[in-house]
Amino acid sequence: MPVTKEQFIDATLGQGMLMFGKSPFFLKSGRASKLFFNAGNADHGLMVELLEEVFADLMEQDVGDKPVVCFGLPYKCINVASHAAAGLVNRGRDARWNSYRKEEKDHGGDAKSILVARGTNIQDCGGRVGLVDDVITTAASKHEGMEVLEQLAREDGFKLDVLGVYLLVDRQEVTSTNVAESAVKQFEQATGLKVKSFITAAELIEAGRKKGLVDDEQYRFALIYFRVYGSPGVFELYRSQIPPEVLVQPFFTSGRSIVPACDFKDLELFAHLAEALADVEKVGGFKAGSMLVEEHGLGKVLETAKKHAPKKPVIYDRQKGGTDIPEVVYKQVEQYAAHGYDAHIVFPPMTGPETMLAAINAGYQCGIKIILGADMTHMGFDRTEGGCITMEDSARFYKIAALKGLRNFVMPGTKPDRIAFYRKMLADSGVDPISIWSPGLVTQGGNISEGGNAAGPRFQGIVGRAIYEKAPGVFRTPDEMRAEVLKMTVRL
């Protein structure tokens, strides 16, 4: 008798396979999610019996009357493949199972060193295989499994016939390679295979909510998660419930401003600067640099800013933030939000879109604005200048971030032609207006007026030494710093 989704949910909750966390779980992909599904916890015979029925329901029609190997993806679904095979046999089908090792063994048995079970059973079934796994997030493990099977077919000289991919849960996510299509659709298009899932993440979340296992905070977390990582289908399903500030990121200011770049160690200088500019309307906030924060700590720097300029936003620039693995970047953004910073600048081209998405997710979840940078002010950054990043690479980061709702971007004030290019690119894709934050002005050669013309009506000119230094190592008085900034605001 077919297993109902309600039966499945109750059983997986009872086995600890389905979990709704108060704190995020970090998935294999590095993504922070409060929904976690783990087939490895299916250790009770009754759960095994249920899994047999679920996979038989998914696979029976495709298998037909010819033999098949249920091929489990390691490691958690090695045993699940055997459950799938047993379920098919119970329905009168000819089914076996196999899987592969991440590390080949060099002793014993008649199996190929990479395979877990009998080494010839895929050939014995005419190359017919059904891939079996518990969940799909980005489909990386499915591609890896296909590569293993294709390698085996080449080595042993048989024709591979993969019936499809059979899953317990579709997490309904996108990959960082293409955030405009679901991971399932991308996999199907890349391989020509059909993916079948028993249940979706949205169905699990709604069931958890109905049972009182998902509270309002967890539900909000899920909505934001779907905004950042969700497939187009699940995003549209929940669009009306996603908080407005997550659908489209709010701006800091109503127009143009000067943002002092506090890239120094002196806390007293920072206090004088903040006090001198606290009531200047066209000062859009203070960018606290890594030297200042590393010298005095996140808390002390923020305390100083709020004491002397309580109404001004404080942006933490870790220089360059967002350049670690996704889990670490998520936790960093979470930390800055906990201290009370208004925004954080991330610069992910060195670590890729997955890390950028982690920062965006953390920003939305924790209530701190993410300002995204992908191009630099200095010569030697771009590949045409001897660097490693192309303008097309930078454009891709801006575009992905914009698709995920970001509207605050760092673009180089020394390259107004690039500001104009990126702005037009985003406008052509329907993202307008945006707020452009431009460093490299004055001391590095960038012109405030030229940068502002390229950036449009929302331009935040980031200026450092020209505000607080008369000469190298010689600082201006608070009144002099104020006077310099007021002169700059005229050129906005």
C-alpha positions as CSV (number, residue, x, y, z in Angstrom):
1,M,0.0,0.0,0.0
2,P,1.5,3.4,-0.9
3,V,3.0,5.5,1.9
4,T,1.3,8.8,2.5
5,K,3.3,12.0,3.0
6,E,1.8,12.4,6.5
7,Q,3.0,8.9,7.4
8,F,6.4,9.7,6.0
9,I,6.7,12.9,8.0
10,D,5.6,11.3,11.2
11,A,8.0,8.4,10.8
12,T,11.0,10.6,9.9
13,L,10.3,12.9,12.8
14,G,10.1,9.9,15.2
15,Q,13.4,8.6,13.8
16,G,15.2,11.9,14.1
17,M,15.7,12.0,10.3
18,L,13.7,15.2,9.9
19,M,14.7,18.0,12.2
20,F,13.7,21.7,12.6
21,G,16.5,23.5,14.4
22,K,16.4,26.6,16.6
23,S,19.9,27.3,15.4
24,P,21.0,26.7,11.8
25,F,22.4,23.4,10.6
26,F,25.3,23.8,8.2
27,L,24.8,21.5,5.2
28,K,27.4,19.9,3.1
29,S,27.1,22.8,0.7
30,G,27.9,25.2,3.5
31,R,24.4,26.6,3.5
32,A,22.8,27.5,6.9
33,S,19.4,25.9,7.2
34,K,17.0,25.2,10.0
35,L,15.5,22.3,8.1
36,F,17.7,19.2,8.1
37,F,17.0,15.8,6.7
38,N,19.3,12.9,7.5
39,A,18.6,9.4,6.1
40,G,21.6,8.1,8.2
41,N,19.3,8.1,11.2
42,A,17.0,5.5,9.7
43,D,18.1,2.7,12.0
44,H,14.8,1.1,13.0
45,G,13.3,-1.9,11.1
46,L,9.9,-0.2,10.8
47,M,11.6,2.8,9.1
48,V,13.5,0.5,6.8
49,E,10.2,-1.1,5.8
50,L,8.7,2.3,5.1
51,L,11.7,3.4,3.0
52,E,11.3,0.2,1.0
53,E,7.7,1.2,0.1
54,V,8.6,4.8,-0.6
55,F,11.4,3.9,-3.1
56,A,9.2,1.2,-4.7
57,D,6.5,3.7,-5.3
58,L,9.0,6.1,-6.9
59,M,10.8,3.5,-9.0
60,E,8.4,0.7,-9.9
61,Q,7.0,2.1,-13.0
62,D,10.4,3.1,-14.5
63,V,12.0,-0.2,-13.6
64,G,9.3,-2.3,-15.4
65,D,10.1,-6.0,-15.9
66,K,13.8,-5.8,-16.5
67,P,16.5,-6.1,-13.8
68,V,18.0,-3.0,-12.2
69,V,20.7,-1.9,-9.8
70,C,19.7,0.6,-7.1
71,F,22.8,2.7,-6.9
72,G,23.2,4.5,-3.6
73,L,25.2,7.7,-3.2
74,P,27.7,7.5,-0.4
75,Y,27.8,7.5,2.4
76,K,24.4,7.9,4.1
77,C,22.5,6.3,1.2
78,I,24.6,3.1,0.7
79,N,22.2,1.3,3.0
80,V,19.2,3.1,1.5
81,A,20.0,1.6,-1.9
82,S,19.5,-1.9,-0.4
83,H,16.2,-0.7,1.0
84,A,15.1,0.4,-2.4
85,A,16.1,-2.9,-4.0
86,A,14.2,-4.8,-1.3
87,G,11.1,-2.7,-1.9
88,L,11.2,-3.4,-5.6
89,V,11.7,-7.2,-5.0
90,N,8.7,-7.1,-2.7
91,R,6.7,-5.8,-5.7
92,G,8.0,-8.7,-7.9
93,R,10.8,-6.8,-9.6
94,D,14.3,-8.0,-10.2
95,A,16.5,-5.5,-8.3
96,R,19.9,-5.5,-6.7
97,W,21.9,-2.7,-5.1
98,N,25.4,-1.2,-5.2
99,S,27.3,1.9,-4.3
100,Y,30.8,3.2,-4.5
101,R,33.6,4.1,-2.1
102,K,35.1,7.6,-1.9
103,E,38.4,5.8,-1.3
104,E,39.2,2.6,-3.2
105,K,40.1,-0.5,-1.1
106,D,43.0,-2.7,-2.0
107,H,42.2,-6.1,-0.5
108,G,39.6,-9.0,-0.4
109,G,36.4,-9.9,-2.2
110,D,35.5,-10.0,-5.9
111,A,34.2,-6.5,-6.1
112,K,35.9,-3.8,-8.1
113,S,37.9,-1.7,-5.6
114,I,35.7,1.3,-5.9
115,L,32.3,-0.6,-5.6
116,V,30.8,-1.7,-2.3
117,A,28.8,-4.7,-3.5
118,R,29.4,-7.3,-6.2
119,G,31.5,-5.8,-8.9
120,T,29.6,-7.3,-11.9
121,N,26.1,-6.7,-10.9
122,I,25.6,-3.6,-13.0
123,Q,26.7,-5.5,-16.1
124,D,24.5,-8.4,-15.0
125,C,21.5,-6.1,-15.1
126,G,22.4,-4.8,-18.6
127,G,23.8,-1.5,-17.3
128,R,20.4,-0.5,-15.9
129,V,20.8,1.7,-12.9
130,G,18.6,3.9,-10.7
131,L,20.5,6.5,-8.6
132,V,19.2,6.6,-5.0
133,D,19.8,9.5,-2.5
134,D,18.0,11.1,0.4
135,V,18.0,14.8,-0.7
136,I,19.0,17.2,-3.4
137,T,20.4,20.6,-2.6
138,T,22.8,21.6,-5.4
139,A,23.0,18.2,-7.1
140,A,26.8,18.0,-6.7
141,S,26.8,14.4,-5.3
142,K,24.5,13.3,-8.2
143,H,26.9,14.6,-10.8
144,E,29.7,12.8,-8.9
145,G,27.7,9.6,-8.9
146,M,27.1,9.8,-12.6
147,E,30.8,10.4,-13.2
148,V,31.6,7.2,-11.3
149,L,29.1,5.2,-13.3
150,E,30.3,6.5,-16.6
151,Q,33.9,5.7,-15.6
152,L,32.8,2.1,-14.7
153,A,31.0,1.7,-18.0
154,R,34.1,2.8,-19.9
155,E,36.5,0.6,-18.0
156,D,34.3,-2.5,-18.2
157,G,32.9,-2.0,-21.7
158,F,29.2,-2.0,-21.0
159,K,26.4,0.4,-22.1
160,L,25.1,2.4,-19.2
161,D,21.3,2.9,-18.9
162,V,20.4,5.2,-16.1
163,L,16.7,5.2,-15.5
164,G,16.7,8.3,-13.3
165,V,17.4,9.8,-9.9
166,Y,15.1,8.9,-7.0
167,L,15.1,11.0,-3.9
168,L,13.2,11.3,-0.6
169,V,13.4,15.1,-0.4
170,D,13.8,17.9,-2.9
171,R,15.1,20.9,-1.0
172,Q,13.9,23.1,-3.9
173,E,17.1,25.1,-4.2
174,V,19.3,26.6,-6.9
175,T,23.0,26.2,-7.5
176,S,25.5,29.1,-7.3
177,T,26.3,28.3,-11.0
178,N,22.8,29.4,-12.0
179,V,20.5,31.1,-9.5
180,A,17.7,31.4,-12.0
181,E,16.9,27.7,-12.3
182,S,16.3,25.0,-9.8
183,A,19.1,22.5,-9.1
184,V,16.7,19.7,-10.2
185,K,16.0,21.4,-13.6
186,Q,19.7,22.1,-14.1
187,F,20.7,18.5,-13.4
188,E,17.9,17.2,-15.7
189,Q,19.0,19.5,-18.5
190,A,22.7,18.6,-18.0
191,T,22.2,14.9,-17.9
192,G,18.9,14.2,-19.7
193,L,17.8,12.2,-16.7
194,K,14.5,12.6,-14.8
195,V,14.6,13.4,-11.1
196,K,11.7,12.1,-8.9
197,S,11.3,13.1,-5.3
198,F,8.8,11.9,-2.7
199,I,8.3,15.2,-0.9
200,T,9.5,18.8,-1.0
201,A,11.1,21.1,1.5
202,A,8.0,23.4,1.4
203,E,5.8,20.5,2.3
204,L,8.0,19.6,5.2
205,I,8.1,23.2,6.5
206,E,4.3,23.5,6.3
207,A,3.8,20.1,8.0
208,G,6.2,21.2,10.8
209,R,4.3,24.4,11.2
210,K,0.9,22.6,11.4
211,K,2.3,20.3,14.0
212,G,3.7,23.2,16.1
213,L,7.3,22.2,15.4
214,V,8.1,25.3,13.4
215,D,7.5,28.5,15.2
216,D,7.3,32.0,13.7
217,E,11.0,32.7,13.9
218,Q,11.8,29.4,12.2
219,Y,9.2,30.0,9.6
220,R,10.7,33.5,8.9
221,F,14.1,31.8,8.6
222,A,12.7,29.4,6.0
223,L,11.1,32.2,4.0
224,I,14.4,34.1,3.9
225,Y,16.3,30.9,3.0
226,F,13.9,30.3,0.1
227,R,14.5,34.0,-1.0
228,V,18.3,33.4,-1.2
229,Y,18.5,29.7,-2.2
230,G,15.1,28.7,-3.3
231,S,14.1,27.6,-6.8
232,P,12.0,30.0,-8.9
233,G,9.0,27.9,-8.1
234,V,9.3,27.9,-4.3
235,F,10.2,31.6,-4.3
236,E,7.0,32.5,-6.2
237,L,5.0,30.2,-3.9
238,Y,6.2,32.3,-0.8
239,R,6.8,35.7,-2.4
240,S,3.8,37.3,-0.8
241,Q,5.0,36.2,2.7
242,I,8.7,37.1,2.4
243,P,9.5,40.3,4.4
244,P,9.6,43.4,2.1
245,E,13.1,44.3,3.3
246,V,14.3,40.9,2.1
247,L,12.5,41.0,-1.3
248,V,14.3,44.3,-2.0
249,Q,17.1,45.6,0.2
250,P,16.4,49.1,1.6
251,F,18.7,52.0,1.0
252,F,20.7,53.8,3.7
253,T,20.2,57.3,2.5
254,S,17.7,59.2,0.3
255,G,20.3,60.5,-2.1
256,R,24.0,61.3,-2.2
257,S,26.5,61.4,0.7
258,I,30.1,61.4,1.7
259,V,31.1,58.3,3.8
260,P,34.4,58.7,5.7
261,A,36.6,55.7,5.4
262,C,38.2,55.2,8.8
263,D,41.1,53.1,7.6
264,F,43.4,53.8,10.6
265,K,44.2,52.5,14.1
266,D,43.6,55.7,16.2
267,L,40.4,55.5,18.2
268,E,40.7,59.1,19.4
269,L,40.9,60.3,15.8
270,F,37.8,58.2,15.0
271,A,36.0,59.8,18.0
272,H,36.9,63.3,16.8
273,L,35.8,62.5,13.3
274,A,32.5,61.1,14.3
275,E,31.8,64.1,16.6
276,A,32.7,66.6,14.0
277,L,30.5,65.1,11.4
278,A,27.6,63.9,13.5
279,D,25.2,66.6,12.4
280,V,26.3,66.9,8.7
281,E,23.3,65.8,6.8
282,K,25.2,64.6,3.7
283,V,27.4,62.3,5.7
284,G,25.9,58.9,5.0
285,G,27.7,57.0,7.8
286,F,31.1,55.8,8.8
287,K,33.1,53.0,7.3
288,A,35.0,51.3,10.1
289,G,38.1,49.6,8.6
290,S,39.8,46.4,9.7
291,M,42.8,48.2,11.3
292,L,40.6,50.1,13.6
293,V,38.5,47.1,14.6
294,E,41.5,44.8,15.0
295,E,43.2,47.3,17.2
296,H,40.2,48.1,19.5
297,G,37.6,45.4,18.9
298,L,34.2,45.3,17.3
299,G,32.4,46.5,20.4
300,K,34.6,49.4,21.3
301,V,34.6,50.9,17.8
302,L,30.8,50.7,17.6
303,E,30.4,52.1,21.1
304,T,32.6,55.1,20.1
305,A,30.7,55.8,16.9
306,K,27.3,55.6,18.6
307,K,28.5,57.8,21.5
308,H,29.6,60.7,19.2
309,A,27.3,60.2,16.2
310,P,24.4,58.2,17.4
311,K,22.2,58.8,14.3
312,K,24.8,57.7,11.7
313,P,25.1,54.2,10.3
314,V,28.3,52.3,11.0
315,I,29.5,50.0,8.2
316,Y,32.2,47.4,9.0
317,D,34.7,46.9,6.2
318,R,36.7,43.8,7.1
319,Q,38.9,44.3,4.0
320,K,38.0,42.0,2.3
321,G,35.0,40.4,4.0
322,G,33.3,37.4,2.6
323,T,36.5,35.6,1.6
324,D,36.3,32.3,3.5
325,I,34.1,29.2,3.3
326,P,30.4,29.8,3.4
327,E,29.9,28.6,7.0
328,V,32.6,30.9,8.3
329,V,31.3,33.9,6.4
330,Y,27.7,33.3,7.7
331,K,29.0,33.2,11.3
332,Q,31.1,36.4,10.7
333,V,28.1,38.3,9.5
334,E,26.1,37.0,12.4
335,Q,28.8,38.2,14.8
336,Y,28.8,41.8,13.3
337,A,25.0,41.9,13.5
338,A,25.1,40.8,17.1
339,H,27.4,43.7,17.9
340,G,25.0,46.1,16.3
341,Y,26.7,47.2,13.1
342,D,24.3,48.5,10.5
343,A,26.1,47.0,7.5
344,H,29.0,44.9,6.3
345,I,30.9,45.1,3.1
346,V,31.7,41.8,1.5
347,F,34.0,41.1,-1.5
348,P,33.5,37.5,-2.7
349,P,35.2,37.2,-6.1
350,M,38.1,35.3,-4.5
351,T,35.8,32.6,-3.0
352,G,32.8,32.5,-5.3
353,P,29.1,33.0,-5.4
354,E,28.3,30.3,-2.8
355,T,30.2,32.4,-0.2
356,M,28.4,35.5,-1.4
357,L,25.0,33.8,-1.0
358,A,26.0,32.8,2.6
359,A,26.7,36.4,3.4
360,I,23.4,37.6,1.9
361,N,21.5,34.9,3.8
362,A,23.1,35.9,7.1
363,G,22.5,39.6,6.4
364,Y,18.8,39.0,5.9
365,Q,18.5,36.6,8.7
366,C,20.3,38.8,11.2
367,G,19.1,42.2,10.1
368,I,22.4,43.7,8.9
369,K,22.7,45.1,5.4
370,I,25.2,43.6,3.0
371,I,27.0,45.9,0.7
372,L,28.5,43.9,-2.2
373,G,31.8,44.8,-3.9
374,A,33.2,42.9,-6.9
375,D,35.7,45.4,-8.5
376,M,38.7,47.2,-7.1
377,T,40.0,50.8,-7.4
378,H,43.7,50.0,-7.9
379,M,45.5,49.1,-11.1
380,G,46.5,45.4,-11.3
381,F,43.2,43.9,-10.1
382,D,41.7,43.2,-13.5
383,R,43.1,40.5,-15.6
384,T,43.8,43.0,-18.4
385,E,46.1,44.7,-15.9
386,G,47.8,41.5,-14.7
387,G,45.3,40.4,-12.1
388,C,43.0,37.4,-12.0
389,I,39.5,38.8,-12.2
390,T,37.8,39.9,-15.4
391,M,35.2,42.7,-15.7
392,E,32.7,39.9,-16.7
393,D,33.5,38.1,-13.5
394,S,32.7,41.2,-11.4
395,A,29.5,41.8,-13.4
396,R,28.3,38.3,-12.6
397,F,28.7,38.8,-8.9
398,Y,26.8,42.1,-9.0
399,K,24.0,40.5,-11.1
400,I,23.6,37.5,-8.8
401,A,23.5,39.7,-5.7
402,A,20.9,42.0,-7.4
403,L,18.7,38.9,-8.2
404,K,18.7,38.1,-4.5
405,G,17.5,41.6,-3.6
406,L,20.7,43.5,-2.9
407,R,20.6,47.2,-3.9
408,N,23.8,48.5,-2.2
409,F,27.0,48.0,-4.2
410,V,30.6,49.0,-3.9
411,M,32.0,50.1,-7.3
412,P,35.5,51.7,-7.9
413,G,35.5,55.5,-7.8
414,T,38.7,55.5,-9.9
415,K,36.9,53.9,-12.8
416,P,33.7,55.8,-13.6
417,D,33.3,54.1,-16.9
418,R,32.9,50.8,-15.1
419,I,30.4,52.3,-12.7
420,A,28.4,53.3,-15.7
421,F,28.7,49.9,-17.3
422,Y,27.6,48.0,-14.1
423,R,24.8,50.3,-13.5
424,K,23.4,50.0,-17.0
425,M,23.8,46.2,-16.9
426,L,21.7,46.0,-13.7
427,A,19.1,48.5,-15.1
428,D,18.8,46.5,-18.3
429,S,18.0,43.4,-16.1
430,G,15.3,45.4,-14.3
431,V,17.3,46.3,-11.2
432,D,16.9,50.1,-10.8
433,P,17.5,52.2,-8.7
434,I,20.6,51.1,-6.9
435,S,22.9,52.8,-4.4
436,I,26.6,52.9,-5.5
437,W,29.3,53.2,-2.8
438,S,32.6,54.3,-4.4
439,P,36.0,54.2,-2.7
440,G,39.2,55.5,-4.3
441,L,38.1,59.2,-4.3
442,V,40.5,62.1,-4.1
443,T,43.7,60.6,-2.7
444,Q,43.6,57.6,-5.1
445,G,42.7,59.8,-8.0
446,G,39.0,59.3,-8.2
447,N,36.9,62.4,-8.9
448,I,33.8,62.8,-6.8
449,S,31.8,64.6,-9.5
450,E,32.7,62.1,-12.2
451,G,31.9,59.2,-10.0
452,G,28.6,60.7,-9.0
453,N,27.6,61.4,-12.6
454,A,28.3,57.7,-13.5
455,A,26.5,56.4,-10.4
456,G,23.3,58.4,-10.7
457,P,21.0,59.8,-8.0
458,R,22.1,57.4,-5.2
459,F,25.9,57.8,-4.8
460,Q,27.9,57.4,-1.6
461,G,31.4,58.7,-2.0
462,I,33.8,56.9,0.3
463,V,36.7,59.2,1.2
464,G,39.5,58.5,3.6
465,R,42.8,60.3,4.0
466,A,41.7,63.5,2.2
467,I,39.3,64.2,5.1
468,Y,41.5,63.6,8.1
469,E,45.1,64.1,6.9
470,K,46.9,67.4,6.0
471,A,50.0,65.4,5.1
472,P,51.1,61.8,5.7
473,G,50.9,61.3,9.4
474,V,49.6,64.8,10.1
475,F,46.0,64.9,11.1
476,R,43.5,67.7,10.7
477,T,41.6,69.2,13.7
478,P,37.9,68.3,14.1
479,D,36.9,71.7,12.6
480,E,39.2,71.2,9.7
481,M,37.8,67.7,9.0
482,R,34.3,69.1,9.1
483,A,35.2,71.9,6.7
484,E,36.8,69.4,4.2
485,V,33.7,67.2,4.2
486,L,31.4,70.2,3.7
487,K,33.5,71.2,0.6
488,M,33.2,67.6,-0.7
489,T,29.4,67.5,-0.3
490,V,29.1,70.4,-2.7
491,R,30.8,68.3,-5.4
492,L,28.3,65.4,-5.0
